[in-house]
Each structure stands twice: as structure tokens, then as C-alpha cells.
């Protein structure tokens, strides 16, 4: 039992703080926006750590779409808001 408590305490000690989380939502997906808003509120993530992308809510995408519509916008969010060194 003590071992389990020690493990739980260690996990809690390394938990990410709200300002270390980037929440990415797809503006074209109502479900994504709803989940993002819920997560922001439940984890007390600052609104400045919300990154909105705009891509088709498809089951699969090409590498080109990923780079242009997901990777690049997320990189811009991290860079323009000074979050690159903060978000884990």
C-alpha cells in the first residue's frame, strides 16, 4: 500500500500545470470545439493556450494537408505566443 501511495505522489508531482498545456481545436468540427472548451474549463488552461486550426474533420489526411493545416498552425501558435519553451 505504501508503494502505491508513493507512486501516486510521484505521478502527481510530475503532472503538467495548466499553463504547460496547449489545447488544439479544429474550428471546422463542432465536437472538437466542444471538447476543447470543456478541457480548458476543467483543467483551468489559460485561453492564451488555445490553438485553433481549420481543417476538414476527416478520418485520414495526406501528409501535405497535415503539414499545411495542422503542423504549421500549431507551430505558429507556439511561436507567436511564446509557448514553445513552456508547453510540454
Residue pairs with C-beta under 8 A, 6 or more apart in sequence:
16 88
18 43
18 44
18 45
18 46
18 49
19 45
19 46
19 49
19 86
20 86
20 87
20 88
21 43
21 45
21 49
21 87
21 88
22 49
22 51
22 74
22 77
22 78
22 83
22 87
23 36
23 39
23 40
23 45
23 49
23 50
23 51
24 36
24 51
24 52
24 53
24 74
24 77
25 32
25 33
25 35
25 36
25 37
25 50
25 51
25 52
25 53
26 32
26 33
26 52
26 53
26 54
26 55
26 57
27 33
27 52
27 53
27 54
28 54
28 55
28 56
28 57
29 57
31 57
32 57
36 50
39 45
40 47
40 49
40 50
48 81
48 83
49 81
49 83
49 87
51 73
51 74
51 77
51 78
52 73
53 69
53 70
53 73
53 74
54 69
54 73
55 61
55 65
55 69
55 70
56 65
61 69
61 70
77 83
78 84
78 87
